[in-house]
Each structure stands twice: as structure tokens, then as C-alpha cells.
Amino acid sequence: MNGEAVFPASWRPNVSSSVPLFEQLRLRIIELTDNGMLPPGTRLPAVRSLAGQLEVAPHTVARAYKELEAAGIVQTRGRHGTVVSARDERWSALAAAAAEYAAAAKAQGANFAEAVHLLAAAYDAE
């Protein structure tokens, strides 16, 4: 499956925003995967191709893809490109990260409310 018909379509990053371009791109891809517009298995455009379409540096796209891969949202398959991960794989990665955070918070003596507060602050940080 090819996501180029859906993504990037007419979407462009807001160059005047205080949110970094790679973050805008990362958030857009997450939005499209969450609402089903980029279903699992969808192949994303190559880094250089997408950079050209969006008129951004290739490093911007590469960083967004790298962070999406670290979060389990996409998988890079070498010469086969970057594809959207299955939701189960994504949730597995999130569950592992949550378990690691919970263990670290407990080890530091944080109670549940404190841990949630810190997580919410980190989640909302730009």
C-alpha cells in the first residue's frame, strides 16, 4: 500500500510556527495513523522525496521518521522503505516505555499522582 495519495497531499508544515518542522511532521503522521488514513503497512514516501514535496531539508524528514520509529509508529525496512506499524506493535512499544517509566518513578519514590503529573507535563511540553 502506498500512502502518497493521502500523505502529504496538501499538508505543509507551518514555517512560522514555534513547533519545529520535524515535530509538525511527526505529529501529522501520528494523526493520520490514529484516524486510519495511514493504515498499517502503508509505505511512506522516501526521505528525499518527502523533503522535496514539503520543501524542507532531508534531515527534517529523517529525524521525524527516526522518532516515529523509536515510538513504534513506523518501521524502516531498509531498501523497502518506511511503513506504518501495526497497532499491536505500536502498543507493545508504548507499554514497554510505560513500564520502564513506572519502574523509574517508583524507584525515585514518586507516588502515582506525582508520576502522572510528570508524565502529563512531559506529554504537553513542546
QUITA-V217047 format. One record per residue. N is the residue number from 1. RES is the residue in one small letter. SS is DSSP state (2 for helix, 1 for strand, 0 for the rest). PHI is phi in degrees with one decimal (NA if undefined). Layout:
N_RES_SS_PHI / N_RES_SS_PHI
This chain:
1_m_0_NA / 2_n_1_-117.7 / 3_g_2_-86.8 / 4_e_2_-65.7 / 5_a_2_-66.1 / 6_v_0_-92.2 / 7_f_0_-130.6 / 8_p_0_-85.4 / 9_a_0_49.8 / 10_s_0_-93.9 / 11_w_0_-67.5 / 12_r_0_-139.4 / 13_p_0_-68.2 / 14_n_0_-89.1 / 15_v_0_-69.4 / 16_s_0_-93.2 / 17_s_0_-75.0 / 18_s_0_-78.9 / 19_v_0_-79.5 / 20_p_0_-55.1 / 21_l_2_-58.8 / 22_f_2_-63.0 / 23_e_2_-70.9 / 24_q_2_-60.5 / 25_l_2_-65.0 / 26_r_2_-58.9 / 27_l_2_-65.6 / 28_r_2_-64.9 / 29_i_2_-65.7 / 30_i_2_-61.3 / 31_e_2_-58.1 / 32_l_2_-68.7 / 33_t_2_-73.9 / 34_d_2_-65.9 / 35_n_0_-92.6 / 36_g_0_84.9 / 37_m_0_-70.2 / 38_l_0_-120.4 / 39_p_0_-71.3 / 40_p_0_-52.1 / 41_g_0_93.6 / 42_t_0_-66.7 / 43_r_1_-86.9 / 44_l_1_-83.4 / 45_p_0_-59.7 / 46_a_0_-60.8 / 47_v_2_-53.3 / 48_r_2_-65.7 / 49_s_2_-63.6 / 50_l_2_-66.0 / 51_a_2_-58.3 / 52_g_2_-65.4 / 53_q_2_-63.3 / 54_l_2_-89.7 / 55_e_0_58.5 / 56_v_0_-127.8 / 57_a_0_-69.7 / 58_p_2_-54.6 / 59_h_2_-60.7 / 60_t_2_-61.1 / 61_v_2_-67.9 / 62_a_2_-59.7 / 63_r_2_-66.2 / 64_a_2_-60.4 / 65_y_2_-61.8 / 66_k_2_-62.6 / 67_e_2_-69.0 / 68_l_2_-65.4 / 69_e_2_-67.7 / 70_a_2_-61.8 / 71_a_0_-85.4 / 72_g_0_81.9 / 73_i_0_-82.4 / 74_v_1_-130.8 / 75_q_1_-127.3 / 76_t_1_-97.9 / 77_r_0_-114.4 / 78_g_2_55.7 / 79_r_2_-68.6 / 80_h_2_-89.7 / 81_g_0_88.0 / 82_t_1_-107.3 / 83_v_1_-125.6 / 84_v_1_-70.5 / 85_s_0_-76.0 / 86_a_0_-66.4 / 87_r_2_-56.7 / 88_d_2_-60.2 / 89_e_2_-65.0 / 90_r_2_-64.0 / 91_w_2_-66.0 / 92_s_2_-62.2 / 93_a_2_-64.9 / 94_l_2_-66.0 / 95_a_2_-63.1 / 96_a_2_-64.6 / 97_a_2_-65.7 / 98_a_2_-64.7 / 99_a_2_-63.9 / 100_e_2_-64.3 / 101_y_2_-64.5 / 102_a_2_-60.1 / 103_a_2_-63.7 / 104_a_2_-65.9 / 105_a_2_-63.2 / 106_k_2_-62.6 / 107_a_2_-63.3 / 108_q_0_-88.9 / 109_g_0_85.5 / 110_a_0_-76.3 / 111_n_0_-85.5 / 112_f_2_-59.1 / 113_a_2_-61.3 / 114_e_2_-65.8 / 115_a_2_-62.6 / 116_v_2_-65.4 / 117_h_2_-59.3 / 118_l_2_-64.9 / 119_l_2_-63.6 / 120_a_2_-62.0 / 121_a_2_-65.2 / 122_a_2_-67.6 / 123_y_2_-65.3 / 124_d_2_-85.3 / 125_a_0_-67.4 / 126_e_0_-98.0
